[in-house]
Amino acid sequence: MFFNPRKYLFCLLLALFSSFTFISTLSAQDMAAGKQIFETNCTACHKLGEVLIGPNLTGVKSRWKDENKLHAFVKNSQAVIQSGDSYAKSLYDKFNVLMPPQDLTEVQIKDVIAYVDAGGDKAPAQTADASAGANGGGGNGGGTTLPSASGLFGLTYTMSAVLLIGLFILLAIIAYTLWRVRNQLNRMGVTNEPETHTTKAPNWLQENWAFYRKYANPVIVVMTILGIVTVLFLVSLYHRAQDLGTQVNYAPEQPIKFNHKIHAGQYGIKCQYCHTGVEKSKSATIPALSTCMNCHNYIKEGPLHGKEEIAKVVSAYTNKKPVRWIRIHNLPDHVYFNHSQHVTAGKVACQKCHGPVQEMERVRQVSTLEMGWCINCHRETNVDDSNPYYAKTFDFVKKHKKYTIAQMGGTECSKCHY
């Protein structure tokens, strides 16, 4: 029995093609990632199944002749309209609003299109043709940049591809080893097949692998396979351990859908107006309902949720029932952090730790809040000698052009752990 290189090569190429097809499928239609992007970036102007500020996005893919134009529209709608695209112009004429540019990758756009095109979690009963008059394409305003969607087992698509290629090579090695064992058994007469005396000239592959046939040790082959599997496992374990307990992108749904993008972004309300303790207390504090009622005694209806969410605020205030907000940014009990020390003495902007909250419809954790992240900030941040707090307490600070928080003791253990 001789090795047939054509059959073997065909099997290898088929397995490799299947692996990349699977990766491409994951990349193109990650519905979970699409849902996250839609809820974060699009819900201010779009609602699946009906028209809001912008068109209904259910079945959007079928209404664009060129999917590349749809992707371009998501990234920069104004440029597509100015290019003369008839469908893009019809959307602008109908809704009289420009869709703000979305900072999304091609993979993220494919994910969100796959999600909305199917109608989200539950596709509406109406068909695309029936709702074409009220539908269109586009997304909403101003979202924030999201991480790329995950591939296999929470890994990135690159890591998933590497993993599948590694498994493909591993299976190829196992298949060849088994083939060699079978050949060896045939030579020893351990076979039920009738002996054949047909001889063929060795092909080029057998000649090139002569060294392997003669010197390959099964123990070494098995140990090599186990080593490859162990390395892949340890690499995966390392990446997962890096994110253990960090809660980056944690964005729970709150009992009241408070929109920071409208309050802090559109209307420019300062963070300190609601979080009154941030400049003089360890905690930033959650605003009292009476603070909300300063405005909502008069404003009874919002642009996104109508009267529903504001009614919850009024009801809680009237009935004197506290709102059970869900905490997003948590530190371990053995860590001490003081907001006033950073905001008042250090003049640190809220966005440096909490990210662009003024652009978030639902607040999420942006920074890791790990010890290394804090220490790096202390090492890189210079003391502001124009701050009266430091000018009075440390006169020598003005004599140094660069004097970091770390040089002032900001990396000592007892500063945060006591």
Secondary structure as GFF3:
##gff-version 3
##sequence-region A 1 418
A	DSSP	alpha_helix	5	28	.	.	.	ID=ss1
A	DSSP	alpha_helix	31	41	.	.	.	ID=ss2
A	DSSP	three_ten_helix	60	63	.	.	.	ID=ss3
A	DSSP	alpha_helix	67	75	.	.	.	ID=ss4
A	DSSP	alpha_helix	77	82	.	.	.	ID=ss5
A	DSSP	alpha_helix	86	95	.	.	.	ID=ss6
A	DSSP	alpha_helix	106	117	.	.	.	ID=ss7
A	DSSP	three_ten_helix	152	154	.	.	.	ID=ss8
A	DSSP	alpha_helix	157	188	.	.	.	ID=ss9
A	DSSP	alpha_helix	204	208	.	.	.	ID=ss10
A	DSSP	alpha_helix	210	215	.	.	.	ID=ss11
A	DSSP	alpha_helix	218	242	.	.	.	ID=ss12
A	DSSP	alpha_helix	260	260	.	.	.	ID=ss13
A	DSSP	pi_helix	261	266	.	.	.	ID=ss14
A	DSSP	alpha_helix	271	274	.	.	.	ID=ss15
A	DSSP	alpha_helix	289	296	.	.	.	ID=ss16
A	DSSP	alpha_helix	308	318	.	.	.	ID=ss17
A	DSSP	alpha_helix	339	340	.	.	.	ID=ss18
A	DSSP	pi_helix	341	345	.	.	.	ID=ss19
A	DSSP	alpha_helix	350	354	.	.	.	ID=ss20
A	DSSP	three_ten_helix	357	359	.	.	.	ID=ss21
A	DSSP	alpha_helix	371	380	.	.	.	ID=ss22
A	DSSP	alpha_helix	388	393	.	.	.	ID=ss23
A	DSSP	three_ten_helix	395	399	.	.	.	ID=ss24
A	DSSP	three_ten_helix	406	408	.	.	.	ID=ss25
A	DSSP	alpha_helix	413	416	.	.	.	ID=ss26
###
